[in-house]
Each structure stands twice: as C-alpha cells, then as structure tokens.
Amino acid sequence: MTDGYGGFADNDDAGDFDAPPSTIMLPGGGIDLATRLGSTLLPNPVTTASGCAGYGKELAKFFEPAAIGAVVTKTIMPYPRSGRATPRMAETPSGMLNSIGLQGPGIDAFVERDLPWLAARGGRTIVSIAGGHVDDFVALTERLKGAPGVVGIEANISCPNVANRGQVFACNPATSYDVIRAVRDAADPLVPVLAKLSPDVTSIVDIARACVEAGADGLSMINTLLGMVIDTDTMKPVLAGVTGGLSGPAVRPVAVRCVHQVHAAMLDGQMARVPIVGMGGIRTGLDALEFILAGAAAVSVGTVIFNDPSAPVRILDELRAALIARGFGSLEAAIGYAHR
Amino acid sequence: MALPLQVQAEIVGREPAGAYHRMVLRAPGIAARVEPGHFVAVAIGGADSAMLLRRAFSIHRADPAAETIDVVFAEAGRGTRELARLRVGDSVNVVAPLGTPFPLPAEPVSAVMVAGGYGSAPMFALAEKIVADGGSVAFVLGAATAERLYGVDQALAITEDVVVTTDDGSEGVRGFVTGPLPEVLTAVQAGVVYACGPMGMLRAVTEVATEHDARVFTAVEESMACGVGVCMTCVLPVVGDDGVSRFVRSCVDGPCFDGTKVRWDDAGTIPADIEGAAAMGAH
C-alpha cells in the first residue's frame, strides 16, 4: 500500500511468526471473534475508546454501530458540563493532547436522547461514567439500570482533565477500590463493570488488583498520559487548560506494556483473572493484535478515529485477517499469546 | 443533510494563487453533495503519517460533472507544508462534505460578501447561487497585503460592486474590511451579509451588519481535530434558540453560524452562564 486507507497498512512481516497450533475454523474461512466481558458476550473485540466516538451517532455516517463489538460512550457525568475553554487540542508527534474537560449533556439527556438512539440502531453500548465523588458514580449507575442496549459500565476513574489533575481516583488503590466497589454494588448484576486505569501511576498492577478485588469484571487500559506543549512563538502553554491527555500511536508502547504487566500478574496468581480491554494508539489490525497478544480480550480504537472515521471496522477486518494469517482458530486462542 | 463520504482523492490540478495554493481534487461522489460553506477534511500523509489530525478547508468550488472539488490553502504549518509538496497525480484521503453550509435566502435579496484573505474561498459559489436565484451581490474583500487577497477577479466576474481593502494599502482602500463596509451596506441596501475570516473580523462585521439591520452569517475558522463532531475541540459559545448558551461544535453545528448568536468576546473563556459551567468548579 502506498498511502491507502482501508487496507493493510503495515503487514510487511506477516508470515514471520511462530504459528500456534491451529484450532477449529469456522465455515467460510471466518474465525470466532467473540469475546466475553464478564456476563456480556461481544460478537467481536473491537470497541470505540471513550471520548473518541461521541455517543455513536456521528460515526454512524461512516459505519454501523452494530458492526463493532461495542460503542464505549464519551464519559457521562451527573449534570451538563461545559468542559474547558479553548484551545483544547494540540497535535503532537504521532498523537495529540486533549483538554476537553468532560464536556457533556449530563446523564438525564443522555438516557433520554442518546442511549435510545444507539439501542434502536442495534448498537451495544458500554457507558463511560465519571463523577467527583463515589456518590456521583452510584447515582449514575442507578440511573442506567434497565436502560436499553447497555452491555457494560466503564468507570472512568482516570480522566486527567479534572480540577485536581494527577490526583485522580486511579492513582490510589484505596480510592479506586471504593469507586469500583460502589459501582459494582449499585449496578445491574448482569451488567459488567470495567475500571478505566491511568498509566500515570507507580504500579498499575497494584491499582488493577484493587479494582478486581472491588469486583471489577474487567479493566480498560489505558487512559491518556498527562502532558503539555508550549508554543515557542507566544511562549505560553498551547492549551487553555495548560495540561492535557496524550493519546495516539505515540503512547502505544506504554499501553502495551501496561496490558502485558497486568496480564502477567493475573497469570502469576497475583490477582484474579478478568478480561482486559486494551487501548492506546491502535491504528491497524496489527496494532490491535499486539494488545491481544499482550493479554487484552478486547480493544478500543480512539484517537485514530479522528484521522480515519471508519477505522473501527477497518481494524476489525485487518485483525480478523491477521489472526487467520497466524493460524489462530479463535480470538480467544490469541489472548496473552506473547506470555508463552 | 448530505452524508459525508471518505474517499481517496486524486490531485488533478495545482496552481499558485497569490500567497496561497489552489488544489483541485477528483473525489468521486462528493461534488454533487456540496453546498457553499461546506468543508473538506484532508488527511496529511499516508496511513503511517505522524500527523494524525486532518486539516479542514472550506470548499472553494465543486464541479459535479467533473467530480472535482477544490480548495485554497495557505502554507502555515507542518500539515499545510506537507500538502503544498503534493503534485498532480498524487492522492490524499478526504472526508467531505462536512459542516453546516451557509443558509440561503428564501427570496431574492441584496447580499454583501465579506472576507479576509483566503476566507473568500466559499463566497464565489455562494454569490453565484444568490445571483442565479434573482438576488444581487457586492463584495468587500480584505487582506494584510495585495498578494494575500484571494479571488478579486472571480468577484469581478460576478458583480462590479467589489471593494478591496489591504492593511498596508498595497491594493484598494487602506485598512480593514469594516472601514468601507457601512457605506457598502447602505449603498446596496443589504438584507444579508455573509462573512468568512478571522474571529476578530467576524465579530466586527457582525456589529456593523446588525447596526444596518442586515442578517449576518459567519463561517468560523476554528482548529479542529476530527471535523466530524466527535472530538469536542472546536467549540464556540453560541446562544441557542432557547436562549441558553452552550459550547457548540464548529464542525457540525457550524462552521456557518448566525453571527449574532456567537458570543465572540467570550471565545476562549468559560462564560459563567454557559450551560454546564457550574459543574466545572466542582472537580
């Protein structure tokens, strides 16, 4: 490919791998891509990363929400929230900084307007929620009980664009535990609860373990890394919010490391084994495969959607082909395969 | 609303245009959907490019018969420098048409088109449409210098009522577009003003138009990350039909806004009365 979108972006070294024993192939040359997040079975592992797909509607002009595993919504808070002042964005090498500040309509408008739209379109929705206090998370979770199309709740305990940035819940095992425990207790028992973790911590394994002990059915890794850019003409920070979250392919090695570390801790018996949703700069099917080999059971496509709005379905096709090319009979067989 | 398409577009024309570049793209399926004020989001580099964010350009012309759209751009940074290197025969990935176009008058009207620099790009197709519908148009085109004007010849091909301003007086009247604007509005008894350019200009044009009882529609030039309504980076404080101010997305709710609804002075701040401002203090 020269500069094409919608094909294999970088498959030069396909074939140069240590092929696993082949398992059952499905008819038609397809393979079983289904994956389980707690009690939810997704038909395939590709989801959108929170904050990069709105509530599904805008991207439906480019692909059917039902075609991917799930839409993870932009984070919902209890009340309408304006978000930060502009400029909110800066492009960085192979990535970007954002400082949106969780702009959103609040849970009521979301439940009345956005969620039914996605459900009617056949989309499976994982609702990302955040609040300033444990009580906010509980109220949001209760409001989602019985709401249509909700197949999971992702507790965003790690957004860096909040007032006491850096001091998010996910920086501390005890505060992470408290939020996740409260959300798990309040949620519909059949709806899995995922904890979204920050890479900006001394030991992500400790945070992950606390969340799993609190009842998390899965872990979403990773949120953005806190960063900043200074404009050398104005000699001031580019972002109105001064700092922002770094995302995109630039952070991918950090994200793969986090997933690998936590999956290794699960294999070592340091914590119970739960599915990991891996994310951070996934641009191609091979990038998604990297996360799966590291231990992710599902992946989220985020910033790359800004570059290629149909990226989630393209990546799903590329991932399927990459798994088949490597002789995997199912997605499940590839999960954590780098740990052998 | 026209659905956007994402296609690989071939560059079929390239030419310098004063201080700018004009680029013609063969983009199957797109031209027929374009209305004046729509924009195109162009990817920079290929599938491995380190520049992830598309660059947004208002569509200058769309030719459904030839399946082409064209854009005018200034070489202003990394991304546009990369675009300027492309030659006829190269291709770029585009998403278009995007955004809310200029609202067209329901009846024949006297319209004044005001633009700064290459902000004039979408104005010529719009003016032709207004004239074809039985209306009349005048232009006030301004720029810092003569070479930074764009499309004076195209304006003159549509109407003889063309006023040019430059900051340095190198062509036309010295000063800003708002200098001659009141006189033009009065002379043509303008019912509507269409404007595109930097925020300060749009604010000033809105004021002058309002003083002359003319409607005013402005196309903003906000920096965008996605162009399709999901990233929330291109927001502006705008007063809604219900009287409530919200941060709205320039890429889907704009880029063409009723100028009197945009809170120009509050851009870049969080106005205390904007919806959801109270929630920002809590955490």
HADDOCK unambig.tbl for C-alpha pairs under 7 A between the chains (distance, minus, plus):
assign (segid A and resid 3 and name CA) (segid B and resid 46 and name CA) 3.94 0.50 0.50
assign (segid A and resid 3 and name CA) (segid B and resid 47 and name CA) 5.48 0.50 0.50
assign (segid A and resid 4 and name CA) (segid B and resid 46 and name CA) 6.48 0.50 0.50
assign (segid A and resid 4 and name CA) (segid B and resid 47 and name CA) 6.24 0.50 0.50
assign (segid A and resid 5 and name CA) (segid B and resid 47 and name CA) 6.15 0.50 0.50
assign (segid A and resid 9 and name CA) (segid B and resid 47 and name CA) 6.07 0.50 0.50
assign (segid A and resid 51 and name CA) (segid B and resid 231 and name CA) 6.81 0.50 0.50
assign (segid A and resid 52 and name CA) (segid B and resid 230 and name CA) 5.95 0.50 0.50
assign (segid A and resid 52 and name CA) (segid B and resid 231 and name CA) 5.89 0.50 0.50
assign (segid A and resid 53 and name CA) (segid B and resid 230 and name CA) 5.36 0.50 0.50
assign (segid A and resid 54 and name CA) (segid B and resid 230 and name CA) 4.84 0.50 0.50
assign (segid A and resid 58 and name CA) (segid B and resid 228 and name CA) 6.69 0.50 0.50
assign (segid A and resid 58 and name CA) (segid B and resid 229 and name CA) 6.24 0.50 0.50
assign (segid A and resid 58 and name CA) (segid B and resid 230 and name CA) 6.75 0.50 0.50
assign (segid A and resid 61 and name CA) (segid B and resid 3 and name CA) 6.60 0.50 0.50
assign (segid A and resid 80 and name CA) (segid B and resid 275 and name CA) 6.74 0.50 0.50
assign (segid A and resid 80 and name CA) (segid B and resid 276 and name CA) 4.65 0.50 0.50
assign (segid A and resid 81 and name CA) (segid B and resid 275 and name CA) 6.81 0.50 0.50
assign (segid A and resid 81 and name CA) (segid B and resid 276 and name CA) 3.64 0.50 0.50
assign (segid A and resid 81 and name CA) (segid B and resid 277 and name CA) 6.12 0.50 0.50
assign (segid A and resid 81 and name CA) (segid B and resid 279 and name CA) 5.40 0.50 0.50
assign (segid A and resid 81 and name CA) (segid B and resid 280 and name CA) 6.60 0.50 0.50
assign (segid A and resid 82 and name CA) (segid B and resid 247 and name CA) 6.53 0.50 0.50
assign (segid A and resid 82 and name CA) (segid B and resid 274 and name CA) 6.89 0.50 0.50
assign (segid A and resid 82 and name CA) (segid B and resid 275 and name CA) 5.90 0.50 0.50
assign (segid A and resid 82 and name CA) (segid B and resid 276 and name CA) 4.24 0.50 0.50
assign (segid A and resid 82 and name CA) (segid B and resid 277 and name CA) 5.09 0.50 0.50
assign (segid A and resid 83 and name CA) (segid B and resid 280 and name CA) 6.84 0.50 0.50
assign (segid A and resid 84 and name CA) (segid B and resid 270 and name CA) 6.81 0.50 0.50
assign (segid A and resid 85 and name CA) (segid B and resid 268 and name CA) 5.16 0.50 0.50
assign (segid A and resid 85 and name CA) (segid B and resid 269 and name CA) 4.89 0.50 0.50
assign (segid A and resid 85 and name CA) (segid B and resid 270 and name CA) 5.44 0.50 0.50
assign (segid A and resid 86 and name CA) (segid B and resid 268 and name CA) 4.71 0.50 0.50
assign (segid A and resid 86 and name CA) (segid B and resid 269 and name CA) 6.96 0.50 0.50
assign (segid A and resid 87 and name CA) (segid B and resid 268 and name CA) 6.75 0.50 0.50
assign (segid A and resid 88 and name CA) (segid B and resid 233 and name CA) 5.28 0.50 0.50
assign (segid A and resid 89 and name CA) (segid B and resid 233 and name CA) 6.01 0.50 0.50
assign (segid A and resid 91 and name CA) (segid B and resid 53 and name CA) 6.98 0.50 0.50
assign (segid A and resid 93 and name CA) (segid B and resid 50 and name CA) 5.58 0.50 0.50
assign (segid A and resid 93 and name CA) (segid B and resid 51 and name CA) 6.57 0.50 0.50
assign (segid A and resid 94 and name CA) (segid B and resid 50 and name CA) 4.09 0.50 0.50
assign (segid A and resid 94 and name CA) (segid B and resid 51 and name CA) 5.84 0.50 0.50
assign (segid A and resid 94 and name CA) (segid B and resid 52 and name CA) 6.26 0.50 0.50
assign (segid A and resid 95 and name CA) (segid B and resid 52 and name CA) 6.43 0.50 0.50
assign (segid A and resid 100 and name CA) (segid B and resid 232 and name CA) 6.69 0.50 0.50
assign (segid A and resid 100 and name CA) (segid B and resid 233 and name CA) 6.55 0.50 0.50
assign (segid A and resid 132 and name CA) (segid B and resid 283 and name CA) 5.65 0.50 0.50
assign (segid A and resid 162 and name CA) (segid B and resid 283 and name CA) 5.72 0.50 0.50
assign (segid A and resid 163 and name CA) (segid B and resid 283 and name CA) 4.83 0.50 0.50
assign (segid A and resid 164 and name CA) (segid B and resid 283 and name CA) 6.87 0.50 0.50
assign (segid A and resid 306 and name CA) (segid B and resid 53 and name CA) 6.43 0.50 0.50
assign (segid A and resid 306 and name CA) (segid B and resid 225 and name CA) 6.31 0.50 0.50
assign (segid A and resid 306 and name CA) (segid B and resid 226 and name CA) 4.25 0.50 0.50
assign (segid A and resid 307 and name CA) (segid B and resid 43 and name CA) 6.72 0.50 0.50
assign (segid A and resid 307 and name CA) (segid B and resid 52 and name CA) 5.42 0.50 0.50
assign (segid A and resid 307 and name CA) (segid B and resid 53 and name CA) 5.53 0.50 0.50
assign (segid A and resid 307 and name CA) (segid B and resid 54 and name CA) 6.02 0.50 0.50
assign (segid A and resid 307 and name CA) (segid B and resid 226 and name CA) 6.72 0.50 0.50
